[in-house]
């Protein structure tokens, strides 16, 4: 009986150590929606990265570690840039800029193009730094 109790407690402890999936906050606009996450949520998402991380800030400067692409926010729908993004419209794409405004615009543009799994980092690199994380 004691072994069973120890096993049960071990299972509970292991289950509680697993992180909950990040869902973000849904931002809805006329043509659809995207998810907004905080810097801390992005940091957690980077542990098991399953997305393309895109810096859309212009001019290009610093970036969040593990950034995959740099595409200017106002050129994200230009054909020479769209090909860099995943072809599958349900691929997870996380966007950020310096403060969050440029990436909001880019998120809406990607949703308008038919992407269904778009995420934006609230407060961008400023929020990342305020949360105590470093930039590259």
GROMACS elastic network, one bead per residue, 0.5 to 0.9 nm:
[ bonds ]
;  ai    aj funct       b0    kb
    1     4     6  0.51200   500
    1     5     6  0.63540   500
    1     6     6  0.87781   500
    2     5     6  0.50700   500
    2     6     6  0.62503   500
    2     7     6  0.85965   500
    3     6     6  0.50905   500
    3     7     6  0.61062   500
    3     8     6  0.85780   500
    4     7     6  0.50487   500
    4     8     6  0.61375   500
    4     9     6  0.86561   500
    5     8     6  0.50587   500
    5     9     6  0.62013   500
    5    10     6  0.85707   500
    6     9     6  0.51506   500
    6    10     6  0.61006   500
    6    11     6  0.86315   500
    7    10     6  0.50825   500
    7    11     6  0.62277   500
    7    12     6  0.86875   500
    8    11     6  0.51878   500
    8    12     6  0.62806   500
    8    13     6  0.87041   500
    9    12     6  0.50652   500
    9    13     6  0.61605   500
    9    14     6  0.86341   500
   10    13     6  0.51201   500
   10    14     6  0.61768   500
   10    15     6  0.85537   500
   11    14     6  0.51700   500
   11    15     6  0.60865   500
   11    16     6  0.85993   500
   12    15     6  0.51199   500
   12    16     6  0.61633   500
   12    17     6  0.87465   500
   13    16     6  0.51730   500
   13    17     6  0.63829   500
   14    17     6  0.52289   500
   14    18     6  0.68734   500
   15    18     6  0.56207   500
   15    19     6  0.88480   500
   16    19     6  0.77045   500
   19    22     6  0.86220   500
   19    44     6  0.84031   500
   21    45     6  0.83890   500
   22    37     6  0.82037   500
   22    41     6  0.66833   500
   22    42     6  0.85523   500
   22    44     6  0.81197   500
   22    45     6  0.71507   500
   23    26     6  0.84340   500
   23    35     6  0.74856   500
   23    36     6  0.86428   500
   23    37     6  0.79875   500
   24    35     6  0.54474   500
   24    36     6  0.52721   500
   24    38     6  0.78584   500
   24    41     6  0.78899   500
   24   119     6  0.82009   500
   25    34     6  0.82899   500
   25    35     6  0.53384   500
   25    37     6  0.65087   500
   26    33     6  0.65642   500
   26    34     6  0.58098   500
   26    36     6  0.62513   500
   27    32     6  0.85327   500
   27    33     6  0.53568   500
   27    34     6  0.54083   500
   27    35     6  0.59157   500
   27    36     6  0.67064   500
   28    31     6  0.80376   500
   28    32     6  0.58728   500
   28    34     6  0.67586   500
   28    35     6  0.87479   500
   29    32     6  0.55426   500
   29    33     6  0.59256   500
   29    34     6  0.87375   500
   29   108     6  0.79697   500
   30    33     6  0.82710   500
   31   108     6  0.80588   500
   31   111     6  0.73897   500
   31   112     6  0.64296   500
   32   108     6  0.79555   500
   32   111     6  0.64665   500
   32   112     6  0.75316   500
   32   116     6  0.85406   500
   33   107     6  0.87071   500
   33   108     6  0.76093   500
   33   111     6  0.69948   500
   33   116     6  0.80105   500
   33   117     6  0.89573   500
   33   118     6  0.81550   500
   34   107     6  0.68906   500
   34   108     6  0.75923   500
   34   111     6  0.73453   500
   34   116     6  0.75458   500
   34   117     6  0.68388   500
   34   118     6  0.51582   500
   34   119     6  0.56088   500
   34   120     6  0.73664   500
   35    94     6  0.89880   500
   35   117     6  0.78429   500
   35   118     6  0.63480   500
   35   120     6  0.61980   500
   35   121     6  0.86620   500
   36   118     6  0.87579   500
   36   119     6  0.55950   500
   36   121     6  0.58093   500
   36   122     6  0.60307   500
   37    40     6  0.80841   500
   37    41     6  0.58740   500
   37    42     6  0.65243   500
   37   119     6  0.71230   500
   37   120     6  0.62295   500
   37   121     6  0.50512   500
   37   122     6  0.57791   500
   38    41     6  0.51167   500
   38    42     6  0.62649   500
   38    43     6  0.86335   500
   38   120     6  0.86109   500
   38   121     6  0.57417   500
   38   122     6  0.53270   500
   38   123     6  0.75463   500
   38   124     6  0.84105   500
   38   127     6  0.75039   500
   38   128     6  0.81198   500
   39    42     6  0.50359   500
   39    43     6  0.61416   500
   39    44     6  0.86769   500
   39   121     6  0.64968   500
   39   122     6  0.71162   500
   39   123     6  0.78798   500
   39   124     6  0.74684   500
   39   125     6  0.81979   500
   39   127     6  0.59486   500
   39   129     6  0.84622   500
   39   130     6  0.86882   500
   39   131     6  0.66418   500
   39   133     6  0.84462   500
   40    43     6  0.50171   500
   40    44     6  0.63556   500
   40    45     6  0.86838   500
   40   127     6  0.89042   500
   40   128     6  0.75904   500
   40   131     6  0.68192   500
   40   133     6  0.88545   500
   41    44     6  0.50893   500
   41    45     6  0.61803   500
   41    46     6  0.87084   500
   41   121     6  0.88298   500
   42    46     6  0.61586   500
   42    47     6  0.89661   500
   42    94     6  0.88423   500
   42   121     6  0.72883   500
   42   128     6  0.88392   500
   43    46     6  0.52384   500
   43    47     6  0.70534   500
   43   128     6  0.87093   500
   43   133     6  0.85053   500
   44    47     6  0.55802   500
   44    48     6  0.78228   500
   44    49     6  0.89244   500
   45    48     6  0.58802   500
   45    49     6  0.58780   500
   45    50     6  0.80271   500
   45    51     6  0.89108   500
   46    50     6  0.80114   500
   46    51     6  0.87774   500
   46    66     6  0.79258   500
   49    52     6  0.83348   500
   50    92     6  0.72649   500
   51    91     6  0.71635   500
   51    93     6  0.55351   500
   51    94     6  0.67353   500
   52    67     6  0.77121   500
   52    68     6  0.60768   500
   52    69     6  0.76743   500
   52    85     6  0.79969   500
   52    86     6  0.81411   500
   52    91     6  0.81969   500
   52    92     6  0.65174   500
   52    94     6  0.60912   500
   52    95     6  0.84182   500
   53    64     6  0.88123   500
   53    66     6  0.72549   500
   53    68     6  0.52249   500
   53    69     6  0.65516   500
   53    70     6  0.87976   500
   53    92     6  0.88773   500
   53    93     6  0.62020   500
   53    95     6  0.60602   500
   53    96     6  0.79443   500
   54    67     6  0.59987   500
   54    68     6  0.59328   500
   54    70     6  0.56602   500
   54    71     6  0.69060   500
   54    93     6  0.73245   500
   54    94     6  0.61045   500
   54    96     6  0.64297   500
   54    97     6  0.86152   500
   55    58     6  0.88294   500
   55    60     6  0.82630   500
   55    63     6  0.68474   500
   55    64     6  0.80096   500
   55    67     6  0.68360   500
   55    68     6  0.80528   500
   55    69     6  0.62638   500
   55    71     6  0.63955   500
   55    72     6  0.76430   500
   55    73     6  0.83616   500
   55    94     6  0.86875   500
   55    95     6  0.60128   500
   55    96     6  0.51993   500
   55    97     6  0.57054   500
   55    98     6  0.87679   500
   55   103     6  0.80906   500
   56    59     6  0.89294   500
   56    60     6  0.81507   500
   56    69     6  0.84334   500
   56    70     6  0.58867   500
   56    71     6  0.50416   500
   56    74     6  0.82428   500
   56    75     6  0.89200   500
   56    76     6  0.79943   500
   56    95     6  0.67241   500
   56    96     6  0.60566   500
   56    97     6  0.53396   500
   56    98     6  0.86438   500
   56   102     6  0.68270   500
   56   103     6  0.61259   500
   56   106     6  0.74510   500
   57    60     6  0.60410   500
   57    61     6  0.81087   500
   57    70     6  0.79578   500
   57    71     6  0.77802   500
   57    72     6  0.59029   500
   57    73     6  0.63490   500
   57    96     6  0.72231   500
   57    98     6  0.61131   500
   57    99     6  0.88527   500
   57   102     6  0.64888   500
   57   103     6  0.74432   500
   58    61     6  0.78700   500
   58    71     6  0.86456   500
   58    72     6  0.57930   500
   58    73     6  0.73545   500
   58    74     6  0.88093   500
   58    97     6  0.79438   500
   58    98     6  0.86624   500
   58   102     6  0.85322   500
   59    72     6  0.79653   500
   60    63     6  0.82930   500
   60    70     6  0.77388   500
   60    72     6  0.81681   500
   61   136     6  0.88798   500
   62    98     6  0.89648   500
   62   125     6  0.85036   500
   62   135     6  0.61703   500
   62   136     6  0.54705   500
   63    66     6  0.85450   500
   63    67     6  0.68051   500
   63    97     6  0.85083   500
   63    98     6  0.88576   500
   63   125     6  0.73779   500
   63   135     6  0.54775   500
   63   136     6  0.52250   500
   64    67     6  0.59337   500
   64    96     6  0.86999   500
   64   125     6  0.70102   500
   64   128     6  0.78375   500
   64   133     6  0.86894   500
   64   134     6  0.74258   500
   64   135     6  0.50291   500
   64   136     6  0.61155   500
   65   134     6  0.79820   500
   65   135     6  0.63545   500
   65   136     6  0.60179   500
   67    70     6  0.78726   500
   69    84     6  0.79620   500
   69    85     6  0.86256   500
   71    74     6  0.84724   500
   71    75     6  0.68673   500
   71    76     6  0.59916   500
   71    81     6  0.67440   500
   71    84     6  0.87968   500
   72    75     6  0.52821   500
   72    76     6  0.61465   500
   72    81     6  0.88665   500
   72   102     6  0.87391   500
   72   106     6  0.86444   500
   73    76     6  0.53908   500
   73    77     6  0.86055   500
   73    97     6  0.84069   500
   73   102     6  0.58416   500
   73   103     6  0.64724   500
   73   104     6  0.89289   500
   73   105     6  0.70352   500
   73   106     6  0.51687   500
   73   107     6  0.88160   500
   73   109     6  0.89704   500
   74    77     6  0.77369   500
   74    78     6  0.86163   500
   74   102     6  0.80117   500
   74   105     6  0.80441   500
   74   106     6  0.71142   500
   75    78     6  0.52888   500
   75    79     6  0.87710   500
   75    80     6  0.88531   500
   75    81     6  0.70424   500
   75    82     6  0.88895   500
   75   106     6  0.86257   500
   76    79     6  0.82609   500
   76    80     6  0.87869   500
   76    81     6  0.58324   500
   76    82     6  0.63656   500
   76   106     6  0.65615   500
   76   109     6  0.75619   500
   76   110     6  0.77384   500
   77    80     6  0.83695   500
   77    81     6  0.66428   500
   77    82     6  0.57641   500
   77   106     6  0.84447   500
   77   109     6  0.69256   500
   77   110     6  0.72981   500
   77   113     6  0.77890   500
   78    81     6  0.54713   500
   78    82     6  0.61603   500
   79    82     6  0.51339   500
   79    83     6  0.65740   500
   80    83     6  0.61477   500
   80    84     6  0.77274   500
   81    84     6  0.55357   500
   81    85     6  0.74010   500
   82    85     6  0.54475   500
   82    86     6  0.83400   500
   82    87     6  0.86488   500
   83    86     6  0.74174   500
   83    87     6  0.73914   500
   84    87     6  0.85010   500
   85    88     6  0.86826   500
   85    91     6  0.89815   500
   85    93     6  0.82365   500
   86    89     6  0.71643   500
   86    90     6  0.87460   500
   86    91     6  0.64074   500
   86    92     6  0.86567   500
   86    93     6  0.83544   500
   87    90     6  0.87655   500
   87    91     6  0.79590   500
   88    91     6  0.55825   500
   88   115     6  0.80860   500
   89    92     6  0.84950   500
   89   113     6  0.86222   500
   89   114     6  0.62869   500
   89   116     6  0.61106   500
   89   117     6  0.75571   500
   90    93     6  0.88360   500
   90   114     6  0.86274   500
   90   115     6  0.59504   500
   90   116     6  0.51205   500
   90   117     6  0.53628   500
   90   118     6  0.84497   500
   91   115     6  0.75839   500
   91   116     6  0.75944   500
   91   117     6  0.59744   500
   91   118     6  0.80661   500
   92   115     6  0.86626   500
   92   116     6  0.80369   500
   92   118     6  0.59186   500
   92   119     6  0.73954   500
   93   107     6  0.89902   500
   93   115     6  0.86561   500
   93   117     6  0.64132   500
   93   118     6  0.50146   500
   93   119     6  0.60276   500
   93   120     6  0.84756   500
   94   107     6  0.86159   500
   94   117     6  0.85996   500
   94   118     6  0.60758   500
   94   120     6  0.56209   500
   94   121     6  0.72123   500
   95   100     6  0.88600   500
   95   103     6  0.56461   500
   95   104     6  0.81661   500
   95   106     6  0.76401   500
   95   107     6  0.70176   500
   95   118     6  0.77036   500
   95   119     6  0.61174   500
   95   121     6  0.63021   500
   95   124     6  0.85867   500
   96    99     6  0.80300   500
   96   100     6  0.62336   500
   96   101     6  0.87206   500
   96   102     6  0.76897   500
   96   103     6  0.50644   500
   96   104     6  0.81892   500
   96   106     6  0.89978   500
   96   119     6  0.87322   500
   96   120     6  0.59373   500
   96   121     6  0.52463   500
   96   122     6  0.77879   500
   96   123     6  0.82672   500
   96   124     6  0.51501   500
   96   125     6  0.71977   500
   97   100     6  0.54958   500
   97   101     6  0.73320   500
   97   102     6  0.60180   500
   97   103     6  0.55204   500
   97   104     6  0.88738   500
   97   121     6  0.79977   500
   97   123     6  0.80922   500
   97   124     6  0.50447   500
   97   125     6  0.62204   500
   97   126     6  0.87325   500
   98   101     6  0.80388   500
   98   102     6  0.79308   500
   98   103     6  0.85800   500
   98   123     6  0.72169   500
   98   126     6  0.59124   500
   98   127     6  0.84900   500
   99   102     6  0.76180   500
   99   103     6  0.83690   500
   99   121     6  0.89156   500
   99   122     6  0.75391   500
   99   125     6  0.62235   500
   99   126     6  0.57062   500
   99   127     6  0.73503   500
  100   103     6  0.53791   500
  100   104     6  0.61681   500
  100   105     6  0.89222   500
  100   120     6  0.75570   500
  100   121     6  0.65288   500
  100   122     6  0.54122   500
  100   125     6  0.79290   500
  100   126     6  0.84977   500
  100   127     6  0.87344   500
  101   104     6  0.50821   500
  101   105     6  0.65340   500
  101   106     6  0.87906   500
  101   122     6  0.85829   500
  101   123     6  0.79010   500
  101   124     6  0.82819   500
  102   105     6  0.52233   500
  102   106     6  0.62918   500
  102   107     6  0.86326   500
  103   107     6  0.58996   500
  103   108     6  0.85342   500
  103   120     6  0.62969   500
  103   121     6  0.76777   500
  103   122     6  0.87687   500
  103   124     6  0.79587   500
  104   107     6  0.50551   500
  104   108     6  0.63337   500
  104   109     6  0.86962   500
  104   120     6  0.65127   500
  104   121     6  0.86296   500
  104   122     6  0.86206   500
  105   108     6  0.52927   500
  105   109     6  0.63380   500
  105   110     6  0.88436   500
  106   110     6  0.62357   500
  106   111     6  0.86526   500
  106   120     6  0.89017   500
  107   110     6  0.52094   500
  107   111     6  0.62588   500
  107   112     6  0.85869   500
  107   118     6  0.62923   500
  107   119     6  0.70319   500
  107   120     6  0.66712   500
  108   111     6  0.51037   500
  108   112     6  0.61218   500
  108   113     6  0.86834   500
  108   118     6  0.86652   500
  109   113     6  0.63290   500
  109   114     6  0.88976   500
  109   115     6  0.89933   500
  110   114     6  0.65522   500
  110   115     6  0.55654   500
  110   116     6  0.83527   500
  110   118     6  0.73072   500
  111   114     6  0.50852   500
  111   116     6  0.62450   500
  111   117     6  0.82729   500
  111   118     6  0.70432   500
  112   115     6  0.72885   500
  115   118     6  0.65861   500
  120   124     6  0.81705   500
  121   124     6  0.52693   500
  121   125     6  0.83524   500
  121   127     6  0.83896   500
  121   128     6  0.87692   500
  122   125     6  0.88364   500
  122   127     6  0.70503   500
  123   126     6  0.58375   500
  123   128     6  0.75746   500
  124   127     6  0.54044   500
  124   128     6  0.63288   500
  124   129     6  0.88633   500
  125   129     6  0.61322   500
  125   130     6  0.84518   500
  125   135     6  0.77254   500
  126   129     6  0.52469   500
  126   130     6  0.60990   500
  126   131     6  0.85907   500
  127   131     6  0.60755   500
  127   132     6  0.87377   500
  127   133     6  0.89553   500
  128   131     6  0.52470   500
  128   132     6  0.67718   500
  128   133     6  0.56445   500
  128   134     6  0.74171   500
  128   135     6  0.80208   500
  129   132     6  0.51167   500
  129   133     6  0.50915   500
  129   134     6  0.60409   500
  129   135     6  0.73251   500
  130   133     6  0.73474   500
